[in-house]
């Protein structure tokens, strides 16, 4: 969980260091800079939570919700004429990885008794 937390922190910081990198991933009907910065803040907070055992379960649930929220945008990108991620193959891989992240965060967010 801490490894994924560090990944989220890194990604969140990049939203501030390289905001234009994320522009193609944000649909045009949304305010790109606001969505980018808000996503960066959320990713950093969730990432920190995943690194702290006392907050890990709640942070995993928040990450699960975040990954579910990203899924429609990733599906939209998959079927766009020119996927923002670079290719349709890369978009399919991202969907598969997204599914793995969702399953992992679901497993981590379950109460201790059910693990």
N, C-alpha and C positions, 0 to 999 in steps of 0.2 A: 504493500500500500504506500509506503514512504517513497518508493521508486516512482510510482505514478504521481504522487504528490509533487516530487521534484520536477517531473515532466510538466505538470500543470503550472508550477511556479515559473519555470523557464518560458513556457508558452505565454503566460500572463504578462511577464516582463517584456517579452517581444512585442506585445500589442502596443506598448508605449515606445519602444525603441525603433520599431519598423512598422508604423501604422499603415503605410500604403501597401505593404505586403498582403494585408488582410482585406483590402478593398474588393478584390474580385470575388471573395467568398461571401460578401455581404450583399444581399439583393439591393438593387437600385432604389426600391421603394422605402428602404429604411435609412435613417440618418447614419451614414457610415462611421463617422468619427465617434459619435456618441455610443453607438453599438460596439465599436471596437474597444474603446476605453472601458466601458461597462463590463464587457466580456473579460478584458484583462484583469480588472479588479476582482471579479468573481473567481476567475481561475486561480489567482494568487491566494485568495482567502481559502478556497477549497483545498488547494495544494498544501498550504500550511496546516490546515486541519487534518489532512491525511498523514502528515508527518508527526502529529502529536497523538499518542495512543488514546488519551482521554477523549479526544474529539473525532477519532477515526471513523466510528460507525456513522455519526451524523454527517461528517464530511463525505463519506462514501455515498450516502443517500443524496446529498446535494450534488455530487458529481454524477450520479445516476440521472438525476433530473436534468442536469446540464447536457449530458450526452443525448438524452431523449429530445431535448429542445433543439440540439444541433442536427438531429437526424433528418427532419424535413428539408433543411437547407442543403444537406449533403445529397439527399435524393433529388432535389431540384437541380443541383449542379450536375449530377449524374446524367440527367436527361437534357441538359442544355446543349446547344449546338457546339460550343467550345467550353468544356469543363474548366473551371478556374484552377483546379488542381493540376491541370496539364494535359490529361488524356482520359478517355473513357476507362481504360484499364486501371489507371491510378484512382479514378473515382470509385470503381468497383472494389478495389483493394481497401480504400478508405471506409467504404460501407461495411466490409467484412471486419476490419479492425474496430470500427465503431461498435459493431455487435459484440465483439470480444470485450471491449471496455464496459459496455452496458452489463454484460453477464458478470464480469469481475466486480463491478461496483455494486451490483445487486447482491452478490454473495457476501461482500464485505459489510453491507448495510443491514444484513439480517441480524436479529437478536442472537446473542451468544448461544442460547440453548438449542438453536436450530442449525448451527454450523457443524 
